[in-house]
Amino acid sequence: MKPRPTYVSILLIVLLTLSFVGTNTSIEAADSGEELFRSAGALANGNTFSTPMYSPGPANLRLKVSGGTTGNTLKMRIIKDNSDVAAWNVRSGETTWGYTNIPSGGKLTLENTSGQTLNYDIVVYARGVAPTIADNVSTWSGTSHGIGTASVIQLTVPTAGRYRFTLGATSGSFQLKVDDNYILKTVATGKTPDPADSVYYLSAGAHTFRVIQNPDESETKWSMALEEVGSTDTLPNQETTKAVLGGTTTFKEEWIPLQITEDQLVNIRVAATGTATDKLTLDLYNNGEKVYTSDAIFGGEIAWGSTQLVTGTNALRIIANDANSAPLAYSITTSVIPDAPLTWKGTSYGQPSHSTDGRSSIKLNFPTSGLYQFKLEANPGRYQLRLDNQYLQKTITDTVSADFTAYVTEGTRSLVVIQDPAETKTTWSVTITPTEQLNDKLTFSQSGGTLGGSGNTFREEWIPLQVSSGQPVNIRVVATGTYTDALQIELFNGDTRVYSATTIYGGEVFWATSKLSTGNNRLRIVTPGSNSEEMYYQVDVQAIEEIPNKWEGVTHSNGINPIVQVEAPISGIYDVILEIEEGLGQVVIDNGMPTTSNVSLASSSTTLRVPLSAGMHTFTWQQDSSQPITRWSIETNLRTATGSASTTVYLPLITR
């Protein structure tokens, strides 16, 4: 009885016969994506299947292996002159893809040395043209085992433009890698990327697509489909991923391309979702050069940064920390610099997450010069807002919010939110709205607090003050805090400091006189490092007022002598009424002799008859250093108008 030929034997005879047919005919190039070869069957242990390849050129191969047991392997090779051009090991249960350039006169072989008969299904395609994979193949899919061979194909992109990537995993997890980290995107079962976000620019030409399966997963069933959607990226651009990056997973980083047609300043918002002790960082590359690196962003934080995209290829690299305990998810939004009005929000952590680097920054365009309304809130936490570093600097807590106006010159400005490292978490909000006002008005009032003290990061604030014309002013400062703690106030005309009161103690109500210049002025409130507790303040900048007038103060024994200017509308005799609730001190008018001395510690009221000429006059309170504190007030009223008065007043001493 003659043995029956097997299917493989018949196929080999047919292929051998074909190898001698048409050897002198010219080779016609295959169409893109055309099927070049297909075979399916069973290959016994120790057998080799071999076939010549008649269509040289770039090709993608797909081999599916089944039967036997897990770990049984077929070896697929492309051979030229008895040397491997390319080779793949495919395990039973896997569907693996590979690409190579099939040489003229090359052949394909399958070899089984597994010890068991294995089934195979092999297809060879000429390199396809995106968005399809090959003829009648619109989705690239396969099955990979943890330590198996990674699947790779090449596709030709006919026209540069954006493509939507629909990525899926019905088991396991993988990363899709396009070219050399041009795109690197993570996919896991139940955590597939949103196709609406997964839109990436591909240049014209050949691109390599690689599936990197998680080696810790026993099996990954993966898929990818492409759809052409547009030309270049537009802003805002959003990229999201679910909790697949870092921690217990193999995949620690992703790469996201951004292709734009012109240089563009941008703000980048990064929201990380996951365990609060786990973190990631963001790098930005312009045409391959790293130009920006974010501070660490922890799970639960929403952080911001500003940088620049350039014409051509930009890339975002997201890196999860190696020590993370669990995977992180993230959402990144890249947007153009906005115009005010704006509401800007974020969440930042203090220690132990951030010691000094817990900050967010953006750029904002102020379309016109003028006053803008600033509304700053924290719930919970504490932070400081800075505009152009020392132009505006304001401290906010969950109990001390701020709602004020500040002058800002037209143009693009930098805004920074700095987290207080002593606060575990701050959820902050900054709202900036244009107003119709061009300049500040006097009286100008600002208040603030929680400055200085032991362990306090925030020791100073800066407040801008814009006026249409220069003028002399009185400055009233109410300092609230511990008696032995103090603050300092400085006035700048532009960048020139024109006044400084170095020590205003807690509990004092202090007065000073100075001048404003036309245009920009700034107030600086700063506390010394020696303070033990936080300080609060209120600053009033007042125009010089005419008599009648009254002002009140509180002066410490070591405090600076307060000074006030007033204007006498006409020359005449004026009543100067001095009241003291407690303490001891004197009043000096226009650098003359003191008007009073040895005033009783008990409550007192003294009225003085003082001749004053029309014009500006200076009243100085001289505190008696032997008294810890004096609470005083000075009131002035016109008694009788006269033709003239001396410019310097000398009054008798009055003892009560």
C-alpha positions as CSV (number, residue, x, y, z in Angstrom):
1,M,0.0,0.0,0.0
2,K,1.4,3.4,-1.1
3,P,1.6,6.1,1.6
4,R,-0.7,9.1,1.0
5,P,1.1,12.4,0.4
6,T,0.5,14.9,3.2
7,Y,-0.9,18.4,2.5
8,V,2.5,19.9,3.2
9,S,4.3,17.5,0.9
10,I,1.9,18.4,-2.0
11,L,2.4,22.1,-1.3
12,L,6.2,21.7,-1.3
13,I,6.0,19.8,-4.6
14,V,3.8,22.6,-6.1
15,L,6.2,25.3,-4.8
16,L,9.2,23.4,-6.1
17,T,7.6,23.1,-9.5
18,L,6.7,26.8,-9.4
19,S,10.3,27.6,-8.6
20,F,11.3,26.4,-12.1
21,V,8.6,28.2,-13.9
22,G,9.0,31.6,-15.4
23,T,12.5,32.1,-14.1
24,N,13.3,34.2,-17.2
25,T,10.3,36.5,-16.9
26,S,10.7,40.1,-15.6
27,I,9.6,40.9,-12.1
28,E,6.7,43.2,-11.8
29,A,6.5,45.3,-8.6
30,A,3.6,44.6,-6.3
31,D,1.1,47.2,-5.4
32,S,1.2,48.8,-2.0
33,G,-0.6,46.5,0.5
34,E,-1.0,43.7,-2.0
35,E,-1.0,40.2,-0.7
36,L,2.2,38.5,-1.9
37,F,1.9,35.1,-0.3
38,R,-0.5,33.1,2.0
39,S,-0.3,29.6,3.4
40,A,-1.8,27.7,6.3
41,G,-1.3,24.2,7.5
42,A,0.4,21.9,10.0
43,L,4.1,21.5,10.4
44,A,5.4,18.4,12.1
45,N,8.4,18.5,14.5
46,G,11.7,18.6,12.7
47,N,10.1,19.7,9.4
48,T,10.9,22.9,7.5
49,F,8.6,24.7,5.1
50,S,10.3,26.8,2.4
51,T,9.1,29.0,-0.5
52,P,10.7,31.4,-2.9
53,M,9.5,35.0,-2.8
54,Y,8.9,36.5,-6.2
55,S,8.1,40.1,-5.2
56,P,11.2,41.8,-3.7
57,G,10.8,45.0,-1.8
58,P,9.5,46.2,1.6
59,A,6.9,43.8,3.1
60,N,5.0,43.1,6.3
61,L,4.6,39.5,7.4
62,R,2.0,38.0,9.8
63,L,2.4,34.6,11.4
64,K,-0.2,32.9,13.6
65,V,0.9,29.8,15.4
66,S,-1.4,27.3,17.3
67,G,-1.3,23.8,18.7
68,G,1.3,22.1,20.9
69,T,1.8,23.7,24.3
70,T,2.6,27.1,25.5
71,G,6.2,27.9,24.7
72,N,6.3,25.8,21.5
73,T,7.9,27.9,18.8
74,L,8.1,28.2,15.0
75,K,11.0,30.1,13.5
76,M,10.2,32.3,10.5
77,R,13.1,33.5,8.3
78,I,13.7,35.5,5.2
79,I,16.9,34.0,3.6
80,K,19.2,35.1,0.8
81,D,22.1,33.0,-0.3
82,N,21.8,30.8,2.9
83,S,22.0,33.8,5.2
84,D,19.2,35.3,7.3
85,V,17.9,38.6,6.1
86,A,15.4,38.7,9.0
87,A,14.2,36.1,11.5
88,W,11.3,35.8,14.1
89,N,10.4,33.3,16.8
90,V,6.7,33.0,17.2
91,R,5.1,31.0,20.1
92,S,2.0,28.9,20.0
93,G,-0.9,31.1,20.7
94,E,0.7,34.2,19.3
95,T,-0.1,36.2,16.2
96,T,3.1,38.2,15.4
97,W,3.9,40.7,12.7
98,G,7.3,41.7,11.3
99,Y,8.7,43.7,8.4
100,T,11.7,43.4,6.2
101,N,13.0,44.2,2.8
102,I,12.6,41.0,0.8
103,P,15.7,40.6,-1.5
104,S,15.5,39.5,-5.1
105,G,16.0,35.8,-5.1
106,G,15.1,35.5,-1.4
107,K,12.9,32.8,0.2
108,L,10.7,32.4,3.2
109,T,11.1,29.4,5.6
110,L,9.3,28.0,8.6
111,E,11.1,25.7,10.9
112,N,9.6,23.5,13.7
113,T,12.0,22.2,16.3
114,S,9.5,22.4,19.2
115,G,9.0,18.6,19.6
116,Q,5.3,18.8,18.6
117,T,3.3,19.4,15.5
118,L,2.2,23.1,15.2
119,N,-0.4,24.8,13.1
120,Y,0.5,28.0,11.2
121,D,-1.2,30.7,9.2
122,I,1.1,33.0,7.4
123,V,0.4,36.0,5.1
124,V,2.9,38.3,3.4
125,Y,1.9,41.8,2.2
126,A,3.7,44.4,0.3
127,R,4.2,47.5,2.6
128,G,0.8,49.2,2.9
129,V,-0.2,52.8,2.7
130,A,-1.8,54.5,5.7
131,P,-4.5,54.6,6.9
132,T,-5.0,50.9,5.8
133,I,-2.6,48.2,6.8
134,A,-2.9,46.1,3.7
135,D,-5.6,45.0,1.1
136,N,-8.8,44.3,3.1
137,V,-7.0,44.9,6.4
138,S,-8.0,48.1,8.1
139,T,-7.0,47.1,11.7
140,W,-3.6,45.9,12.7
141,S,-4.1,43.3,15.5
142,G,-2.2,40.5,17.1
143,T,-1.6,38.4,20.2
144,S,1.7,38.6,22.1
145,H,3.0,36.7,25.1
146,G,5.0,38.4,27.8
147,I,8.5,37.5,26.7
148,G,7.6,36.8,23.0
149,T,8.7,38.7,19.9
150,A,7.4,42.2,19.6
151,S,5.3,42.9,16.5
152,V,6.5,45.5,14.0
153,I,5.3,46.8,10.7
154,Q,6.1,49.6,8.3
155,L,3.5,51.8,6.6
156,T,3.9,54.5,4.0
157,V,2.2,57.8,4.8
158,P,1.3,59.3,1.4
159,T,0.7,62.9,2.6
160,A,1.8,64.6,5.8
161,G,-1.0,65.1,8.2
162,R,-2.7,64.1,11.4
163,Y,-4.0,60.6,12.0
164,R,-6.4,59.4,14.7
165,F,-5.0,56.3,16.5
166,T,-7.7,53.9,17.8
167,L,-5.8,51.6,20.2
168,G,-7.3,48.6,22.0
169,A,-6.3,45.8,24.4
170,T,-8.8,43.0,25.2
171,S,-6.2,41.4,27.5
172,G,-2.8,42.5,28.9
173,S,-1.1,45.8,28.2
174,F,1.3,47.2,25.6
175,Q,2.9,50.4,24.3
176,L,2.6,51.5,20.7
177,K,5.9,53.0,19.5
178,V,6.2,54.9,16.3
179,D,9.7,55.3,14.9
180,D,12.3,56.2,17.5
181,N,10.0,57.4,20.3
182,Y,8.2,59.8,18.0
183,I,5.1,58.4,19.5
184,L,5.1,56.2,22.6
185,K,1.6,55.5,24.0
186,T,0.4,53.0,26.7
187,V,-2.7,50.8,26.4
188,A,-4.1,48.5,29.0
189,T,-7.2,46.3,29.2
190,G,-10.1,48.6,30.3
191,K,-7.8,51.6,30.1
192,T,-7.6,52.4,26.4
193,P,-6.9,55.9,25.3
194,D,-9.7,58.1,24.0
195,P,-9.4,58.3,20.2
196,A,-10.5,61.9,20.4
197,D,-7.2,62.7,22.2
198,S,-5.0,60.3,20.3
199,V,-4.5,62.3,17.1
200,Y,-0.9,62.6,16.0
201,Y,0.9,64.2,13.1
202,L,2.8,61.9,10.7
203,S,5.2,63.2,8.1
204,A,5.1,61.8,4.5
205,G,7.2,58.7,4.0
206,A,7.7,55.3,5.6
207,H,7.1,54.9,9.4
208,T,7.7,52.0,11.7
209,F,5.0,50.9,14.1
210,R,6.0,48.6,17.0
211,V,3.9,46.9,19.7
212,I,5.8,46.4,22.9
213,Q,3.9,44.0,25.1
214,N,4.2,44.0,28.9
215,P,6.6,41.2,29.7
216,D,4.8,40.7,33.0
217,E,1.5,39.9,31.3
218,S,1.1,36.3,30.1
219,E,-0.9,37.4,27.1
220,T,-1.7,40.7,25.4
221,K,-4.4,41.0,22.6
222,W,-3.8,44.3,21.0
223,S,-5.1,46.3,18.0
224,M,-4.5,49.6,16.2
225,A,-6.5,51.4,13.5
226,L,-5.7,54.7,11.7
227,E,-7.9,57.4,10.4
228,E,-6.7,60.5,8.5
229,V,-8.2,63.6,10.1
230,G,-6.2,66.8,9.2
231,S,-3.0,68.6,8.4
232,T,-1.2,69.9,11.5
233,D,-1.9,70.2,15.2
234,T,-4.1,73.0,16.5
235,L,-4.2,74.6,20.0
236,P,-5.5,73.9,22.5
237,N,-4.2,70.4,22.3
238,Q,-5.2,67.8,24.9
239,E,-3.5,64.4,25.7
240,T,-4.9,62.0,28.4
241,T,-4.0,58.6,29.6
242,K,-5.6,56.4,32.2
243,A,-3.7,54.9,35.2
244,V,-1.2,52.9,33.2
245,L,2.1,54.7,33.7
246,G,4.7,53.7,36.2
247,G,4.3,52.0,39.6
248,T,4.0,48.2,39.3
249,T,3.9,48.4,35.5
250,T,6.8,48.1,33.1
251,F,5.9,51.2,31.2
252,K,7.4,54.4,32.8
253,E,7.2,57.0,30.0
254,E,5.3,58.2,27.0
255,W,6.1,60.5,24.0
256,I,3.5,62.7,22.4
257,P,4.3,64.8,19.2
258,L,3.0,68.3,18.5
259,Q,3.4,69.7,15.0
260,I,2.6,73.4,14.4
261,T,3.1,75.8,11.6
262,E,4.6,78.8,13.5
263,D,6.4,79.5,16.7
264,Q,4.0,79.9,19.6
265,L,4.2,80.7,23.3
266,V,2.1,78.3,25.3
267,N,0.8,77.4,28.7
268,I,0.8,73.7,29.7
269,R,-1.6,72.3,32.3
270,V,-0.7,68.9,33.8
271,A,-3.2,67.1,36.0
272,A,-1.8,63.9,37.6
273,T,-4.2,61.3,39.0
274,G,-3.1,58.7,41.5
275,T,-1.5,58.2,44.8
276,A,-0.4,61.5,46.4
277,T,3.1,60.2,47.0
278,D,3.7,59.1,43.4
279,K,4.9,61.6,40.8
280,L,5.8,62.3,37.2
281,T,7.7,65.0,35.3
282,L,7.1,66.6,31.9
283,D,9.9,67.4,29.3
284,L,9.3,69.5,26.2
285,Y,11.5,69.1,23.1
286,N,11.7,71.5,20.2
287,N,13.0,69.7,17.1
288,G,14.9,67.2,19.3
289,E,16.3,69.7,21.8
290,K,15.0,69.6,25.4
291,V,13.9,73.2,26.3
292,Y,11.6,72.7,29.3
293,T,11.4,70.4,32.3
294,S,8.6,70.7,34.9
295,D,8.8,70.3,38.6
296,A,7.6,67.0,40.0
297,I,3.8,66.7,39.7
298,F,2.3,64.4,42.3
299,G,-0.9,62.4,42.1
300,G,-3.8,64.8,42.7
301,E,-1.9,67.9,41.7
302,I,-2.8,70.2,38.9
303,A,0.3,72.1,37.8
304,W,1.0,74.7,35.2
305,G,4.1,75.9,33.2
306,S,4.8,78.2,30.3
307,T,7.2,77.6,27.4
308,Q,7.4,77.8,23.7
309,L,6.6,75.6,20.7
310,V,8.5,76.0,17.5
311,T,7.6,75.6,13.9
312,G,7.9,71.9,13.1
313,T,8.2,69.0,15.4
314,N,7.8,69.4,19.2
315,A,7.5,66.5,21.6
316,L,6.1,66.0,25.1
317,R,7.9,63.4,27.2
318,I,6.0,62.2,30.3
319,I,8.1,60.3,32.8
320,A,6.8,58.4,35.9
321,N,9.2,58.1,38.8
322,D,10.8,54.7,39.2
323,A,9.9,54.5,42.9
324,N,6.2,55.1,42.4
325,S,3.9,52.6,44.2
326,A,1.1,52.5,41.6
327,P,0.4,53.6,38.1
328,L,-0.5,57.3,37.4
329,A,-3.0,58.8,35.0
330,Y,-2.5,62.2,33.5
331,S,-4.2,64.9,31.4
332,I,-2.1,67.5,29.6
333,T,-3.5,70.6,27.9
334,T,-1.3,72.8,25.7
335,S,-2.9,76.2,24.9
336,V,-2.0,79.5,23.5
337,I,-1.4,82.5,25.8
338,P,-4.9,83.8,26.6
339,D,-6.1,87.4,27.0
340,A,-7.5,88.7,30.3
341,P,-10.2,88.1,31.6
342,L,-9.0,84.7,33.0
343,T,-9.8,82.3,35.8
344,W,-6.8,80.2,36.6
345,K,-7.0,77.2,39.0
346,G,-4.8,74.5,40.3
347,T,-3.8,72.2,43.2
348,S,-0.4,72.0,44.7
349,Y,1.2,70.1,47.6
350,G,3.7,71.3,50.3
351,Q,6.0,69.2,52.3
352,P,7.1,66.4,52.0
353,S,6.2,66.5,48.3
354,H,7.6,70.0,47.7
355,S,10.1,71.8,49.8
356,T,10.8,74.7,47.4
357,D,9.5,73.7,44.0
358,G,5.7,73.7,44.5
359,R,4.8,76.3,42.0
360,S,2.7,76.9,38.9
361,S,3.3,79.5,36.2
362,I,1.6,80.8,33.1
363,K,1.8,83.8,30.8
364,L,-1.2,86.0,30.4
365,N,-1.7,88.8,27.8
366,F,-3.1,92.0,29.2
367,P,-4.8,93.6,26.1
368,T,-4.7,97.2,27.5
369,S,-2.9,99.2,30.2
370,G,-5.1,99.9,33.2
371,L,-6.5,98.6,36.4
372,Y,-7.4,94.9,36.6
373,Q,-9.5,93.3,39.3
374,F,-7.7,90.4,41.1
375,K,-9.7,87.9,43.0
376,L,-7.5,85.4,44.8
377,E,-8.8,82.4,46.8
378,A,-7.5,79.3,48.5
379,N,-9.7,76.4,49.8
380,P,-7.8,74.9,51.6
381,G,-4.2,76.0,51.9
382,R,-1.9,79.0,51.4
383,Y,0.0,80.4,48.5
384,Q,1.6,83.6,47.1
385,L,0.8,85.1,43.7
386,R,3.5,86.9,41.9
387,L,3.1,89.0,38.7
388,D,6.4,89.7,37.0
389,N,8.3,88.8,40.2
390,Q,8.5,91.9,42.4
391,Y,5.8,94.0,40.6
392,L,2.9,92.4,42.4
393,Q,3.3,89.9,45.2
394,K,0.3,88.8,47.4
395,T,-0.2,86.1,50.0
396,I,-3.5,84.2,50.2
397,T,-4.8,81.7,52.8
398,D,-8.1,79.8,53.2
399,T,-9.0,82.5,55.8
400,V,-7.4,85.5,54.1
401,S,-8.6,85.9,50.5
402,A,-7.9,89.0,48.4
403,D,-10.1,91.1,46.1
404,F,-8.3,94.2,44.8
405,T,-7.4,96.2,41.7
406,A,-3.8,96.6,40.4
407,Y,-2.4,98.5,37.4
408,V,-0.9,96.3,34.7
409,T,0.8,97.6,31.6
410,E,-0.3,96.3,28.2
411,G,1.6,93.2,27.1
412,T,2.3,89.6,28.1
413,R,3.1,89.1,31.7
414,S,4.3,86.1,33.9
415,L,2.1,84.9,36.7
416,V,3.4,82.5,39.3
417,V,1.6,80.7,42.2
418,I,4.0,79.6,44.9
419,Q,2.8,76.9,47.3
420,D,3.5,77.3,51.0
421,P,5.6,74.2,51.8
422,A,4.2,74.2,55.4
423,E,0.7,73.5,54.0
424,T,0.0,69.9,53.0
425,K,-2.3,70.9,50.1
426,T,-3.6,74.1,48.5
427,T,-6.4,74.3,46.0
428,W,-6.1,77.8,44.6
429,S,-7.9,80.1,42.2
430,V,-6.9,83.3,40.5
431,T,-9.4,85.4,38.6
432,I,-8.3,88.5,36.7
433,T,-10.8,90.9,35.0
434,P,-10.2,94.2,33.2
435,T,-11.9,97.3,34.6
436,E,-12.6,100.7,32.9
437,Q,-10.2,102.6,35.3
438,L,-6.8,103.7,34.1
439,N,-5.3,104.8,37.4
440,D,-5.6,104.3,41.1
441,K,-7.3,106.9,43.2
442,L,-6.3,108.3,46.6
443,T,-7.0,107.3,49.3
444,F,-5.4,104.0,48.2
445,S,-5.9,101.1,50.6
446,Q,-4.4,97.6,50.7
447,S,-4.3,95.0,53.5
448,G,-2.7,91.7,53.9
449,G,-1.2,89.3,56.4
450,T,0.3,86.1,57.5
451,L,3.7,87.5,56.7
452,G,6.9,86.3,58.4
453,G,7.4,84.5,61.7
454,S,9.1,81.3,62.5
455,G,9.2,78.8,59.6
456,N,7.2,81.1,57.3
457,T,8.3,81.1,53.7
458,F,6.4,84.3,52.8
459,R,8.0,87.4,54.4
460,E,7.1,90.1,51.9
461,E,4.6,91.5,49.6
462,W,4.7,94.1,46.7
463,I,1.7,96.3,45.8
464,P,1.6,98.5,42.6
465,L,0.2,102.0,42.8
466,Q,-0.5,103.9,39.5
467,V,-1.3,107.7,39.6
468,S,-1.9,110.1,36.8
469,S,0.3,112.9,38.4
470,G,3.0,113.0,41.0
471,Q,2.1,114.5,44.4
472,P,3.1,114.4,48.1
473,V,1.2,111.9,50.3
474,N,0.7,110.7,53.8
475,I,1.1,107.0,54.4
476,R,-0.8,105.3,57.3
477,V,0.3,101.8,58.3
478,V,-1.6,99.6,60.8
479,A,0.6,96.8,61.9
480,T,-1.0,93.9,63.7
481,G,1.1,91.3,65.5
482,T,3.2,90.6,68.5
483,Y,4.5,93.6,70.3
484,T,8.1,92.7,69.8
485,D,7.7,91.7,66.1
486,A,7.8,94.3,63.4
487,L,7.5,95.0,59.7
488,Q,9.2,97.4,57.3
489,I,7.5,99.5,54.6
490,E,9.2,100.9,51.5
491,L,7.9,103.2,48.7
492,F,9.3,103.0,45.2
493,N,8.9,105.5,42.5
494,G,9.4,103.2,39.5
495,D,12.5,101.3,40.5
496,T,13.8,103.9,42.9
497,R,13.2,103.6,46.6
498,V,12.2,107.0,47.9
499,Y,11.1,106.1,51.5
500,S,11.7,103.4,54.0
501,A,10.3,102.9,57.5
502,T,12.5,100.1,58.8
503,T,10.7,99.1,62.0
504,I,6.9,99.3,62.6
505,Y,6.0,97.2,65.6
506,G,3.0,95.0,66.1
507,G,0.1,97.1,67.5
508,E,1.4,100.4,66.0
509,V,-0.6,102.8,63.9
510,F,2.2,104.6,62.1
511,W,2.2,107.7,59.8
512,A,4.8,108.8,57.3
513,T,5.0,111.4,54.5
514,S,6.5,110.9,51.1
515,K,5.7,111.5,47.4
516,L,4.3,109.6,44.5
517,S,5.7,110.0,40.9
518,T,3.6,110.2,37.8
519,G,3.0,106.6,36.6
520,N,4.1,103.5,38.5
521,N,4.9,103.4,42.2
522,R,5.2,100.3,44.4
523,L,4.8,99.5,48.1
524,R,7.0,96.8,49.6
525,I,6.0,95.3,53.0
526,V,8.6,93.0,54.4
527,T,9.1,91.3,57.8
528,P,12.6,90.6,59.3
529,G,13.7,87.0,59.8
530,S,13.8,87.5,63.6
531,N,10.0,87.8,63.9
532,S,8.4,85.1,66.1
533,E,4.8,85.3,64.8
534,E,2.9,86.3,61.6
535,M,2.2,89.9,60.9
536,Y,-0.8,91.6,59.4
537,Y,-1.0,95.1,57.9
538,Q,-3.2,97.8,56.4
539,V,-1.6,100.5,54.3
540,D,-3.5,103.7,53.3
541,V,-1.8,106.2,50.9
542,Q,-3.6,109.5,51.3
543,A,-3.5,112.8,49.4
544,I,-2.4,115.7,51.6
545,E,-5.7,117.1,53.1
546,E,-6.6,120.6,54.2
547,I,-7.4,121.6,57.7
548,P,-9.7,120.7,59.4
549,N,-8.3,117.3,59.9
550,K,-7.7,114.6,62.5
551,W,-5.4,111.7,62.6
552,E,-4.8,109.0,65.2
553,G,-1.8,106.8,66.0
554,V,-0.3,104.2,68.3
555,T,3.5,104.4,68.9
556,H,5.8,102.0,70.8
557,S,8.7,103.0,73.0
558,N,11.3,102.0,70.3
559,G,9.1,103.0,67.4
560,I,9.8,105.5,64.7
561,N,8.3,108.9,65.2
562,P,5.3,109.3,63.0
563,I,5.0,112.3,60.6
564,V,2.0,113.8,58.9
565,Q,1.6,116.7,56.5
566,V,-1.5,118.9,56.3
567,E,-2.3,122.0,54.3
568,A,-3.5,125.2,55.9
569,P,-5.9,126.7,53.4
570,I,-5.2,130.2,54.6
571,S,-2.9,132.0,57.1
572,G,-4.5,132.2,60.5
573,I,-4.8,131.0,64.1
574,Y,-5.5,127.3,64.3
575,D,-6.6,125.0,67.2
576,V,-4.4,122.0,67.6
577,I,-6.1,119.5,69.9
578,L,-3.9,116.7,71.3
579,E,-5.5,113.8,73.0
580,I,-3.6,110.9,74.8
581,E,-5.4,107.8,76.0
582,E,-2.2,106.4,77.5
583,G,1.5,107.0,77.3
584,L,3.6,110.1,76.9
585,G,4.9,112.1,74.0
586,Q,5.3,115.5,72.2
587,V,4.2,117.1,69.0
588,V,6.6,119.2,66.8
589,I,5.2,121.4,64.1
590,D,7.5,122.3,61.2
591,N,10.7,121.3,63.0
592,G,10.0,123.9,65.7
593,M,10.0,123.5,69.5
594,P,7.7,120.8,70.9
595,T,4.2,121.9,71.6
596,T,3.8,119.8,74.7
597,S,6.0,118.0,77.2
598,N,5.6,115.9,80.4
599,V,2.0,115.0,79.4
600,S,0.4,112.8,82.1
601,L,0.1,109.1,81.7
602,A,-3.6,109.5,82.5
603,S,-6.1,110.3,79.7
604,S,-5.6,113.9,78.7
605,S,-6.8,116.5,76.2
606,T,-4.8,119.6,75.3
607,T,-5.9,122.4,73.0
608,L,-3.2,124.7,71.6
609,R,-3.5,128.1,69.8
610,V,-1.1,127.8,66.9
611,P,-0.5,130.4,64.1
612,L,0.1,128.8,60.7
613,S,0.8,130.3,57.3
614,A,-1.1,129.2,54.3
615,G,0.5,126.1,52.8
616,M,2.0,122.8,53.8
617,H,2.9,122.0,57.4
618,T,4.5,119.0,59.1
619,F,3.4,117.5,62.4
620,T,5.8,115.0,64.0
621,W,4.8,112.9,67.0
622,Q,7.8,112.3,69.3
623,Q,7.3,109.3,71.5
624,D,8.8,109.1,75.0
625,S,11.0,106.0,75.0
626,S,10.3,105.4,78.7
627,Q,6.7,104.5,77.9
628,P,5.9,101.1,76.3
629,I,3.1,102.5,74.2
630,T,1.2,105.7,73.5
631,R,-2.2,106.1,72.0
632,W,-2.7,109.6,70.6
633,S,-4.7,111.7,68.3
634,I,-4.2,115.2,66.7
635,E,-7.0,117.4,65.4
636,T,-6.6,120.7,63.7
637,N,-9.3,123.4,63.1
638,L,-9.2,127.0,61.9
639,R,-10.0,129.5,64.7
640,T,-9.3,132.9,63.1
641,A,-8.0,133.9,59.6
642,T,-5.2,136.4,59.6
643,G,-3.1,138.2,56.9
644,S,0.0,136.2,57.6
645,A,1.8,134.0,60.0
646,S,5.4,133.0,60.6
647,T,6.5,129.9,58.9
648,T,8.1,128.4,62.0
649,V,6.0,127.9,65.1
650,Y,7.5,128.2,68.6
651,L,5.0,127.4,71.3
652,P,5.3,127.3,75.1
653,L,5.6,124.0,76.9
654,I,2.4,122.8,78.4
655,T,2.4,120.3,81.3
656,R,-0.6,118.5,82.4
